[in-house]
Amino acid sequence: MQQHVYSDRDSAGRSYEALRRIARALDVHSRKLYREYSLTSPQMLCLHTLKREGQHILSALAARLHLSVSTTNGIIDRLEAKGLVLRSRSQQDQRKVFITITPEGEELLDKVPELMRDIYAQAFARLEPEEQASFATMLDRLAGWLDPSGNNQVYHDLIPCPETDYQTNRPGDDSVGLE
């Protein structure tokens, strides 16, 4: 497969660099958040979602956050250990476990400065309304094409590689998992 090298002057190169700058801003913000509050951006996003939308079951919360269920479960484990969320079983269906933000979680949200999402929204608002609509549409399309699940559903931790079947490699198996 041939790689295309983009220059900084063409649209693809400029847009890629802009996305990298946005990703860097997100990373810097996330590190500051962790340093000052011992929370990650996904943990804060989870708390904000629970506060704004109320209780969720794990799979619905994962879908809402565009994360895998296993990743979201780890986030909830850490938030629960800090006393910021609570898991409780449904009275009607004991298999369902609801996740709710605690008063301590809500109190923490009141102390933490703006989320990067809010900073982004302020910058986005500087665009003209037509630019906002056009940019949102194009970015959504691009994200859809880059989405590892290929269908804008829940994100998975592993990106499938068509040439590799990781399930065929077992201890003592001489195959390399390639078809």
N, C-alpha and C positions, 0 to 999 in steps of 0.2 A: 504494500500500500504506500503510495507516494504521499509525502507530507508537503503541504503548501506553506511556505513561509510568507507571512504578511509583513509588509512594511508599516512603519508608524504613520504613513501618509494615506493609506487606503482606509475605507470605511470599516472593514472587518478588523484591521489592526487597531485602529483608533477605538472602536467600540470594545474590543477585547481588553485593551489597556484601561479603559474607563471602568469596565467591570472589575478588573483587578484592583483598581483604586478604591472602588466601593467595597470589595471584599476586604481590603486592608483596613478601611475605616471600621468595618464591622468587627474585625479581629482586634483592633486597638480598643474599641469600645468594650468588647467582651472581656479583654484582659483587665481593663480598669475596673469593670464591674466585679470580676472575681477577686481582684486585689483588695478592693474596698468593702465588699459585702460577702465574700466567699460563696458567690453564686455565679453560675454560668448564664449566658444569654438564653439558651434553651430552657433552663430552669425558670428564669424570669418570665419568659414568654408563656410557659405553662401556668405559672401563678396568675399572670394577667388574664389569660384565657379563662381560667377557673373563676376568677373574680368577676369578670365581665359576663360570662355565659352560664355560670353555675356549675353544678356537678356534672361529671362526665364518666362514662365507662372508659376503660383504658383504650380500647380499639378506636372509639370515636374521638378521643383526645389525640391519639396518634395521627389519625387521618386529618384532624383539624390543624395539627402542627406540621403536617407533611414529614413525619418521622416514622420509622418502623415501630412496631409494637414493642419489640425488645429494647430499643433505645429509649422509648418513652417510659417503659417499665423501670429502667435504671434511673431515669430522672426522678420518677415518682418515689422510688426507694430512697434516694438521697434527700428529697424534700420531706418525706415522711420521717426520716431519721432526725431531721432538724426541727420537726414539729410544725412544719409549714403547710402540710396537707394531711388529710385523713382519709383512710380507706374504710368503707363500711359496706356490708353485704345487704343486698336488696331483701326486703321482707317477703316479697312475692316470689322471687327467684333467687335462691341462695347461690347460684352460679354467678350471678352478676355482682360485680364489686364496683361501687361508686367511689369516685375520687372528688373530694371537696377541699377547698382552701380553708385553713383554720384562721381564727382571729389573729394569731401571731403572723401568719402569712400575709394577711391584709395589712397589718400594722407595718410589716417590712416594706410592702409595696408603697406605702405612704412616705417612707424615708428615702427610697431609692430615686435617684434623678431619672430624667426622661430616658425612655428606651430609644435605641437606635432607630426603631421604627418611627417614633415621633419626630426625631431629627430629620429622617428621610422625608417624612410627610411635609415638614416645613420647607425643605429644599424643593420638593416636588411642586409645592404650591406656587413657587416662583415661575413655573412654566405657564404659558398661556393655556387656557382650557382646551383648545384644539390640540396643542402639543401634548398635554397630559393624556388625552384620550388616545392619540396616535401612539405615543410612547408605551402606554399601558398595554395596548393591543399587541404591538410588536414584541414587547418584552415577554408577554404571556405566550405568544407563539414560539418564540425562541426557547423559553423555558420548557415548553411542551416537547420540543424537538430534542432537548438535552436531558429530559426526565428519564432516569434509568429504568423506571418501570414501564415507560412507553405509553402510559395511559393516564397520566396525571392523578394516579391514585396514591396510596400510601407508599412512601419511599422505603426501599430495602437497604440493608447494610452492605450487601454485596451486589456489585454490578455484574450481571451475567456476561460471560464471554462465550460467543458461539463456538469457538474452537476448543473449549475446555469443558469437560464434565468432571467437576471436583468430586462427585459422588463415587466415581469408579476407582479412585485411589484408596486402597486399604493397606494396612500394615502387611508386608510380605508380598504385596501385589507388584509384579514387575511392570505393569502397564503404566504409562505416563498420563493417562486420562485424555489423550487426544484421539479424536475419531478420524 
